[in-house]
Amino acid sequence: MFREYLLVGLGAALGGMARFACANLAVRLFGPAFPWGTLFVNVSGSLVAGVVAGWIAADRRSMESGFRAFLLIGICGGYTTFSSFSLETVQLARDGFPARAAANALLSLVLCLTAAFGGLMMGSAWMKR
């Protein structure tokens, strides 16, 4: 049990560093007017979580529980940023940009759910080969 906590902590640290790097890169590339980094992280994190969950669902024996915890809870949990998404969306609305807030909410919802579904299908299909 202690080993799994360590694996989750290590994964969360790695996921958090990756999130920070992606968010900073997006600001440098596209500017700070829209939270593109958070949107990218949420979509790509949803895709990865879906792929891993699909892989696990297709063959539970293929991945040891500590490694599952490392990937899903640690890396994906440390990487995805729905708390940041919520705060940034509310701040956009509060700061007088309701269209940007609505666009961020709609894009995040549609793209993340689509990515999770696609990842689940890809992970399941890969395990059936």
N, C-alpha and C positions, 0 to 999 in steps of 0.2 A: 504494500500500500504506500509506504513512504517513497519507494522508487517511482511510482506513478505521479506522486506530487512533484517530485523533482523533475520528471519528464514534462509535466504540464508547465511548470515554472520556466524551464529552459525554452520550451516551445513558445510560451507567451512573450518571453524576452525577445526571441528571434522575430516573432510576428509583429511585436510593437516596433522594433527597429525597422523592419521592412515597411510598415505603415508610415512611419516618420519619413523615411526616404522617399516613398511614393508621393506623399503629400507635399513635401518640399520641392520635388521635381515638377509636379503639376503647377505649383505657384510660379516657379521660374519659367515654365513653358507657356502658361496661359494667363498668368496674373491672378490676383486675389479676388476679383469681382464675383466669381462663382466657385463653389467648393468642388472643383473637378477632381482633386486628389481624393477626397472622401468618396465621391461617386465611383471613381475607378477602384478604390480599395474595396468598397462594398460589393461591387459587381464581381471583381476577380475573386474576392474571398468567398462569395456565395458559390461561384463556379467550382472553386477548389473543394469547398465543403461538400458540394453535391457529388463531385467525382469520388471523393474518399468515401462518402456515405454509400454511394452506389457500389463501389468496390466491396465494401464491408457487407452490404446486403446480399450481394451475389455469392460471396463465399466467406462466411464468418471465420473459417479456420485459416484464412490467408494472412490475417494480420493480428499480431499479438496485442492484447488489451493495452499494455503500456504504450505501444507505438500508436494505437488508435487515439489514446488520450493525448499524446504528444502532438499529433497532427490536428485533430478536430478541436479539442478544448484548448490546447496550448497555442499552436501556431495560428489556426483560424480565429480563435477567440481573441488572441492578442493583436491580430492583424485587422480584423473587421472593425468597423467604427460606427455602429449605429448610435452610440451615445453622442458622438461628434456630429453625426448626421442630424440628429434631433435638435441639438443646440444651434447648429449653423442655420438650419431651416427656420427656426424660431427667430434667430437674430436677423436673418434677411427680411422676414416679415416685419419685425419690430423696427428695423432701420429704414422702412419705407420701400422695400422691394418685394411686394407681394407676388408679382409674376415670377421672379427668380425663386422665391420660396416654394411656390406651387410647382414650378418646373423641377426643382431639386427633389421634392417629395414624389412627384409622379415618375420621373426618370429612375429614381432609386427603387421605388416599388416595382415598376414594370421590369426594369433590367435585372434587378437582383433575383426576383422570382423566376424570370426566364433563364437566367444563368444557373440557378440552383436546379431547376428542372432539367436543363440541358446537361449539366454535370452529372446528375443522377443517372440519366439515360446513357451517357458516355461511359461512366464507371461501370454500370451493369453490363453494357455491351462489350467492353474490354475484357471483363472477367468471363464472358461466355465463349471467348475464342479458344 
